[in-house]
Amino acid sequence: MQTASQDLRAAPVPGGQPPVLRVRDLTKRYDKNIALDHVSLDFLPGEVHVLFGENGAGKSTLISIVAGANAPSDGYLEIGDKKGAFQSVGESQACGIRAVFQEFSLIPYRTVAENIVLGAEPLGRFGLLSKSAARDEARQLIADLGFNLDVDARIASLTRGKQQMVEICKAFRRPPRLLILDEPTASLSEQDSLALLELLRRFRANGTAVIYVTHRMHEIPAIGDKVSVLRDGQLIATVGADTEEDELIRLMTGRQMSKIYPKPRDPVGDVGLALENVTLAAERGVTQVRNASVSVRAGEIVGIAGLVGCGKSELAQACFGLRKITGGTLRIKDEEVRIATPGQAIDRGLWYSPSDRRQEGLALNRSVRENISLSSYSFGPLKGWWNKPARESQLLADLAGQVELDPGRLNHAVGDLSGGNQQKVLFAKSLGQEIDVFVFDEPTVGVDIGACLSIYKCLAALSAKGAAILLVSSNLPELMGLTHRMLVMSEGRFVAEFQRDDYDEHRILEQFF
Amino acid sequence: MNSSTAAEIEGAGARWGQALSWLIRNRQSLALPVMFLAALVIFSLGSERFLTADNLTNVGRQSVYLLIVSLGQFIVIVNGGLDLSVGSVVSLTSVVGSLVMAAVFAAFPDAPMLAIAAGFAMSVVIGTGAGVLNGLGVSFLRIPPFMMTLGMSSVLFGVTLFMSAGRPIYGMPPLLGEIFGFGRLGGFPVPVLAAIALVVIVYVVMEWTRFGRHIYAAGGNPRAAALSGVRTGRVTIAGFVLCGLLAAVSGFLLTARLGTGEANVGSSLPLESIAACVISGVALAGGQGRTFSVMIGTLLILLVQNGLNLMEVGAYAQTMATGAILIFAMAIARH
């Protein structure tokens, strides 16, 4: 890996080439808060520059200024002989800067080709749209980038990973000099992530400068050249991408972190959740999951690994009555159950936490308080017709403490919180009632290390209290760190099982495909 | 620390800047009081009769009917829906309620209260029925609320016209108007007291009960609410039923006030009730809005209509004004 990247850097980029972009003393103030504090950086052609830091450290502010979506309070950008700040995204694009943000700018009910050419559609005779030219151009671009995408597919029918590819195609319609990727792998499967990283290596070889924002530390040495660590709006250091993880965490958080994953509890108890030969109803003619069997004991954390779309999320949803089980049985605490609605599952002590906090998990315009206590009023200690402000506050103080959420935020709208804090709110929801069996789908997707650590601690505490936990995740290091054992799902079937002592990243990954 | 030193350096000028930025940041919550004050000032200058106790009492009394309908609209909008059938429910209640009261009063002329009770019961049945149908259509048939209630509005209005044959309906017991139209209790007009009671009830339901939490949560994110074990279908139906009931009560009180059953009494209410909610900061996307603001929003609409009346601007211009206020409020809510 190391040698390959050095080769790529050495060949096409002549030494001493001037930076594509210089950032000088960039500062952004919001009222009293300072989001970015006199940051100066150079972005060189053919270099992948990783921005690393906790949520709220200033990464998003920095890239939004570079992309022209935000204006700095102070400081300037330097591109070639031009100095200043962009007034709009259009100006930034005119200078060859493209950004792919976490929120996509795709039209859901139009096709891939239509989205790719959007804004500058090729015209045919009489100035009418030429659909064939659009599809040809899209197909060519997709082939150049090495993606596997159907130009006629509607965006809404694609996975997030594929949507991201479309977004990247859009960015590359006119090849950029500087490409900004904001946590591109946060919602991608392992396979799509690998493909994206491979693609980045090719861009780098072409002399494109890349700004890469990520929370996944294992990606940094695989793809990055330099890492700039931000904390509280300040640039702490710019170091080589081969810097040790411990050191990066120390720079990012300002504290020493001996280990990320808490050790799982040792003895485990009776079976809490058991799926036996579960088959799910077919969707669009394709059976999602076939003959899946897995059991989770009290105090045990069992992981399900696999590519996005392999059926692992669907299986998790089926436990909660969100998908129809057509074959096999579901047992909760040794009792065979048929779950038709989430309410029935919660009544029996099973909780499911969805992977998409914004779409499925939280009411963003309501307060943290109302979000967390929502089901406690039907299933938990607050049960009853009337609101109970005093007991509610007591419960919330306790839950906020458990997930390490600032109690001063309880009355803020959830949408105003950072991604990490939103994820903590989602986690806290699962703690507001008596639950013995938890099913978590991607509990740390797209959140910073600080929030991850809080959530890992909570998972360990739940397991220590004797909860049975089924953990579905696309983050393999996380699964390896947290679980007692792990099953790999591929195309709707469990294909392998690993015990903690036998965990080996390569052997597990092999089972994915 | 940074900010305090910065403020010292920039001195007093910063305070104005801060005040301005506070105004800009809070412009959405300030819009309603500012529009309210602006209306008061403009109309006081326009007519000396405007700012008199008599006139303002009058505005209060007139606003009762719209206010009650707006409360129902508020519940449905917070739940993420919209109810365009409120006007037809009011009309249907007025016509059918009157027919029932007139028939019972003709049969038992010695028992006017019986006729009134029968009319009120009929109103409740109509409101509940319309609400249940709207709710079922939206939650189980998954028809968008806009289409469901628009269709429902036409169906109910057709029934209203059929029942009334296009004529006003007379023959209700005079006691109806004496109590529910013009009656006073402890010096306060009965309709006003009824409206205040309903405001308090809706406030308590929305802010102090689990059901209210469910309405807000399902409006904020229906999927998240369902995954938290909230039975969102039932919540939606209950929301539409409350809205239908409130519209029916409004129709009953309006009939008492007018002394006749009329097919056209409700025609302006869908727009006005939605306007009252939007002016009050109720988000059309759902999940946001406060009960008491809806009261202020309703008063503002009536205040504008009353002010234009006193300034001898015609009825057509008043209709224009209501629409313009709605658009203006929407523009503020969006920016």
Contacts between the chains, C-beta under 8 A, distances in Angstrom:
chain1	res1	chain2	res2	distance
A	31	B	3	7.8
A	31	B	21	6.9
A	32	B	2	7.9
A	32	B	3	4.0
A	34	B	2	6.0
A	320	B	227	7.4
A	322	B	227	7.8
A	341	B	229	7.8
A	341	B	231	7.4
A	342	B	226	6.3
A	342	B	227	5.5
A	342	B	228	7.2
A	342	B	229	4.9
A	343	B	229	4.2
A	343	B	231	6.5
A	346	B	229	4.7
A	352	B	227	6.9
A	354	B	224	8.0
A	354	B	227	5.9
A	359	B	221	7.8
A	359	B	223	6.4
A	360	B	221	7.8
A	360	B	223	4.8
A	360	B	224	5.8
A	360	B	227	6.0
A	361	B	221	8.0
A	361	B	224	5.4
A	361	B	227	7.3
A	362	B	221	6.4
A	362	B	224	5.5
A	363	B	216	7.4
A	363	B	217	5.1
A	363	B	219	7.8
A	363	B	220	2.9
A	363	B	221	4.1
A	363	B	224	5.5
A	363	B	225	6.8
A	363	B	287	5.9
A	364	B	220	6.8
A	364	B	221	6.7
A	365	B	220	5.2
A	365	B	283	7.0
A	365	B	285	7.9
A	365	B	287	4.7
A	365	B	288	5.3
A	366	B	216	5.9
A	366	B	217	6.3
A	366	B	220	4.6
A	366	B	287	6.0
A	370	B	213	6.1
A	370	B	216	6.7
A	370	B	217	6.6
A	371	B	217	7.7
A	371	B	224	7.9
A	373	B	213	7.8
A	374	B	213	6.5
A	374	B	214	7.9
A	374	B	217	5.3
A	374	B	225	7.0
A	374	B	228	4.6
A	374	B	230	6.9
A	375	B	228	4.2
A	375	B	229	4.9
A	375	B	230	7.6
A	377	B	210	4.3
A	377	B	213	6.2
A	378	B	210	6.9
A	378	B	229	5.4
A	378	B	230	7.1
A	379	B	229	5.9
A	384	B	210	6.9
A	385	B	209	5.8
A	385	B	210	5.6
A	385	B	211	7.3
A	386	B	208	6.3
A	386	B	209	5.8
A	386	B	210	7.2
A	387	B	207	7.6
A	387	B	208	4.9
A	387	B	209	6.3
A	387	B	210	7.0
A	387	B	212	7.8
A	387	B	213	7.0
A	429	B	228	6.7
